């Protein structure tokens, strides 16, 4: 079950070819995207996702996306969906055919696969991998597109294959100064007592929409939150370590670089509490 | 005038859609490519280009490309070409539709645009930009795909736009240790007396097919060649500085970071000599 709609709201066959070979998404990975969680027909954090799409497009000097049109297009996909309670809504905004100056834009409704659900439930074995960048690079080198969610994700995918070859399922990227960055498609969050922490977007990572929503809910429930640099060593001594993302949600890390992290009833209860906090805002 | 052929040799309409939205080239820039110069129906360095395609595919854990099939496919494009003496032959090898495990592969014959010819003839204004990577990163971090020619070129394109905003046309990327890397789509070559130098592929850059062919011709004509690290400062004191690439060929850099480089009859003669050396092997 997949639904594919063009930005103008036309639903088209997702198994039919749609992109020309000279589309810059194909030739250069030149475009941006977002993936949004939808439960029972309701998209989560659609506004923040659209805002991030616009920010990514601006970083790539693309025309500003027509957010009202994207909202209508998303609704078309939601209305056509017959595939179960959960749906991943992916928005793709490519620079378009080379030389034509007109972006290619479409939205897809996709099922949430059993593998994703299994990881969400069982947690993850994660390895840390160098990203090769300094944590202060983003501001002085905007051409590196750090903080933009681009279609050029070959490295992100290669890092995940590298993890699998090393009996792990996920990656936490690290900067050259030994601080934590992000996962290839997720945000790192830790708990220390009643404080949730995540690394700052200024370190060249994506501002996480799911992390943002989690922190908002946590603050409302009396938690402290900190957005500040996090050293790799600190990952070993937390009350909870998660990779959070729109569709896999708040996923526990149970193993780091081959070593099992501490687990006990208190930590399990904390994971339930955090997950319920997050979910409660969408009930 | 564009010719598009699938890997099996079928010629198809290049203006018709060919790729599904769930092709990983579209979704993730997940694939590799090569661009080959063709003059009067003869491809240049086809063997080295195909070898590099295979190396890039291996770095991305893709199935080894069927090089004999690519050669046949290239010939189909050459035979169908009616567009002038020069043609750019682009080979695209994507991981294919997600979950199907079957690459998408096609070759395009494209005209060489007037802008490329103008730059080839008039030379380039170039700015140096940080690439953000250490020059010794490639070996220890294979998941970063340094040295693979992937479809994830959004950063390369962003760097070129950054150059244009700064009244330049091209970029030389630099490593964190102050050494020279490469251009976004070209290799850096300098002349010092009767020696040609280029930075080593071990610094995380593409091995240049055009640079390789130039060095081969130069060695045969009695030049010395060196593949060794090159410091940024050394770019200011050369007898010749070029960005070399398959289609734009041996292109002089006349301006670096906004300052005009020395030019005199000796340097102009050297540029002619190097260009003729390179061209002579294809006569």
Interface residues (C-beta under 8 A of the other chain):
Chain A: X2 X4 X14 X15 X16 X17 X18 X19 X20 X21 X22 X23 X24 X25 X26 X27 X28 X29 X30 X31 X33 X59 X60 X61 X92 X94 X106 X108 X129 X130 X131 X132 X133 X134 X137 X140 X141 X142 X143 X144 X145 X148 X150 X151 X152 X153 X154 X155 X156 X157 X158 X159 X161 X162 X176
Chain B: X2 X4 X14 X15 X16 X17 X18 X19 X20 X21 X22 X23 X24 X25 X26 X27 X28 X29 X30 X31 X33 X59 X60 X61 X92 X94 X106 X108 X129 X130 X131 X132 X133 X134 X137 X140 X141 X142 X143 X144 X145 X148 X150 X151 X152 X153 X154 X155 X156 X157 X158 X159 X161 X162 X176
